[in-house]
Amino acid sequence: MCKKRHAGFTLVELLVVLAIIAALITISVPAVAAFTSPKETLRKEGRRLMSLMNEARQVAMSRKVRIELRIDPVMNEIRAVESHAYRALMAHYPDGLIDREDEQWTAAMSNRFERVVGFSEEFMLEGFPIEAIEAPFDEDDLFQRVEESELDFQSLENPEAETVALTFTHFGGSDGGGVSLYYKERRLDIAADILTGRPKVVSRKSESLRSDVQ
């Protein structure tokens, strides 16, 4: 006569399940931490910026116009715009306080190229010229560590004014400038190749921080 097995788990089975759960936690926690690390966050935001740069480059070639990448420190945005039309419109706002809801602004920019990439308040943005790029570039250290004092941009003459980080030309090239993304004591520097205009990660000279903003 067969004995009926009692419902439930034995102590050995429970220990095996606990061991499996512990192993899964050990594997998953570092993976989650890496996914949310400053480096991964910068890498993700860097891809967004490079996508904007690629689009701006394509538009500059297709429309035969100059496209500027402008940093708006108030809104914490990077804006790609047609240089001539945008500068002409800005002349109507001498104080620098642009009203993008204004009818004149809306009408003038309705047929013009304008793309915006916004960043959270945890990020800081800064433009730099081609002269600020290190050569050769050490690809082993894409994410530069910066000191806390280097994250203070209050020394700028006008921290609320838009600045031109770089310009794409109608033949596909650029002026070679770039944008630095700062996040939790890390910095990622992305520039546009002077001949092809294609975005690339570069290494920026430390002594050029803040002093080379255009």
C-alpha positions in Angstrom: 0.0 0.0 0.0 1.5 3.3 -1.1 2.1 6.1 1.4 0.5 9.4 0.6 3.1 12.2 0.4 2.4 15.2 2.6 1.9 18.6 0.8 4.6 21.2 1.1 8.4 21.5 0.8 11.1 19.7 2.6 13.9 21.6 4.3 16.3 20.6 1.5 14.0 21.9 -1.2 13.6 25.2 0.6 17.3 25.6 1.0 17.8 25.0 -2.8 15.1 27.6 -3.6 16.8 30.1 -1.3 20.2 29.4 -2.8 18.8 30.1 -6.3 17.2 33.3 -5.2 20.4 34.5 -3.6 22.3 33.7 -6.8 19.9 35.6 -8.9 20.1 38.7 -6.6 23.9 38.5 -6.7 23.8 38.6 -10.5 21.0 41.1 -11.0 22.0 43.8 -8.5 25.4 44.7 -10.2 23.6 44.7 -13.6 20.9 47.1 -12.4 23.6 49.3 -10.7 25.6 49.5 -14.0 22.5 50.4 -16.0 21.7 53.3 -13.7 25.4 54.4 -13.2 26.5 58.0 -14.1 28.5 56.5 -17.1 25.5 54.7 -18.5 23.3 57.8 -17.9 25.8 59.9 -19.8 26.1 57.3 -22.5 22.3 57.4 -23.0 22.1 61.2 -23.1 25.1 61.3 -25.3 23.3 59.2 -27.9 20.4 61.7 -27.9 22.8 64.6 -28.5 24.6 62.7 -31.3 21.3 62.0 -32.9 20.4 65.7 -32.8 23.8 66.5 -34.3 23.4 64.0 -37.1 20.0 65.4 -38.0 21.3 69.0 -37.9 24.2 68.0 -40.3 21.8 66.3 -42.7 19.5 69.4 -42.7 22.5 71.7 -43.3 23.4 69.8 -46.4 19.9 69.3 -47.8 18.7 72.9 -47.3 22.1 74.4 -48.0 22.1 76.5 -44.8 24.2 76.9 -41.7 22.8 75.1 -38.6 23.8 76.2 -35.1 23.7 74.1 -32.0 22.8 76.5 -29.2 22.9 75.8 -25.5 20.1 77.4 -23.5 21.2 77.4 -19.8 17.8 78.6 -18.5 15.8 75.8 -20.0 18.8 73.4 -19.9 18.3 72.6 -23.6 20.4 72.2 -26.7 18.7 73.7 -29.7 19.5 73.1 -33.4 18.4 76.0 -35.6 18.9 77.7 -38.9 21.6 80.3 -38.2 20.5 83.2 -40.4 16.8 83.0 -39.6 17.4 82.5 -35.9 19.8 85.4 -35.5 17.5 87.7 -37.4 14.7 86.9 -35.1 16.8 87.3 -32.0 17.5 90.9 -33.0 13.9 91.6 -32.0 14.7 90.5 -28.4 17.7 92.7 -27.4 17.3 91.7 -23.8 17.7 88.0 -24.7 14.4 87.1 -23.2 12.9 85.2 -26.2 9.1 84.6 -26.2 8.6 81.5 -28.4 4.8 81.8 -28.0 5.0 85.2 -29.7 3.1 85.3 -33.0 6.0 86.9 -34.8 8.4 84.1 -33.6 5.9 81.4 -34.4 5.3 82.7 -37.9 9.0 83.2 -38.7 10.1 79.8 -37.5 7.1 77.8 -38.9 9.0 76.9 -42.0 12.5 76.8 -40.4 14.4 73.9 -39.0 14.4 73.8 -35.2 14.9 70.8 -33.0 15.4 70.7 -29.2 16.9 68.2 -26.8 16.1 68.9 -23.1 18.0 67.6 -20.1 17.0 67.3 -16.5 18.3 69.8 -13.9 20.9 67.2 -12.7 22.8 67.9 -15.9 25.0 70.8 -16.8 25.8 71.8 -20.4 28.8 73.6 -21.8 30.1 74.3 -25.3 33.8 74.2 -26.3 35.8 75.1 -29.5 38.0 72.7 -31.5 41.1 74.2 -29.8 40.0 72.6 -26.5 40.2 69.0 -27.8 43.1 66.8 -26.7 45.1 65.1 -29.4 45.5 62.2 -29.5 42.4 61.0 -27.8 42.6 58.3 -25.1 39.6 56.1 -25.9 40.1 54.2 -22.6 38.7 57.1 -20.7 35.6 58.4 -22.4 34.0 59.7 -19.3 36.2 62.3 -17.7 36.0 62.7 -13.9 35.8 66.4 -12.9 36.2 68.1 -9.5 33.1 69.6 -7.8 34.5 73.1 -8.3 34.5 72.6 -12.0 30.8 72.2 -12.0 30.2 75.7 -10.9 29.4 77.9 -13.9 28.5 81.0 -12.0 31.8 82.6 -13.1 30.4 83.1 -16.6 29.7 86.7 -17.6 26.0 85.9 -18.4 25.0 82.4 -17.2 21.5 82.9 -18.6 22.5 83.7 -22.2 22.4 81.2 -25.0 25.7 80.2 -26.4 26.6 78.7 -29.8 28.4 75.4 -29.2 29.1 74.5 -32.8 27.9 75.2 -36.4 27.3 72.8 -39.3 28.0 74.1 -42.8 26.1 73.5 -46.0 28.7 71.1 -47.4 28.4 68.8 -44.4 31.4 69.9 -42.3 31.5 71.9 -39.1 33.6 74.4 -37.1 34.8 71.4 -35.0 33.2 72.6 -31.8 31.4 70.4 -29.3 29.3 70.1 -26.2 30.2 68.8 -22.7 27.6 66.9 -20.7 28.2 67.0 -16.9 26.5 64.5 -14.6 27.5 63.6 -11.0 31.2 64.5 -11.3 31.5 62.9 -14.7 31.8 64.6 -18.1 31.2 63.4 -21.6 32.6 65.5 -24.5 31.1 65.2 -27.9 32.3 67.2 -30.9 31.6 67.4 -34.6 34.3 66.4 -37.1 35.5 69.5 -38.9 35.5 67.8 -42.4 32.5 65.5 -42.3 30.5 67.0 -39.5 29.9 63.6 -38.0 29.6 63.6 -34.1 32.3 61.8 -32.2 33.3 61.4 -28.5 36.5 63.4 -27.8 38.7 64.2 -24.8 38.7 67.8 -23.7 41.6 69.6 -22.1 40.9 70.1 -18.4 42.4 73.6 -18.2 39.9 74.8 -20.9 36.8 74.2 -18.7 34.5 77.2 -18.5 37.1 79.6 -20.1 36.3 78.5 -23.7 32.6 79.0 -23.8 31.7 80.9 -26.9 
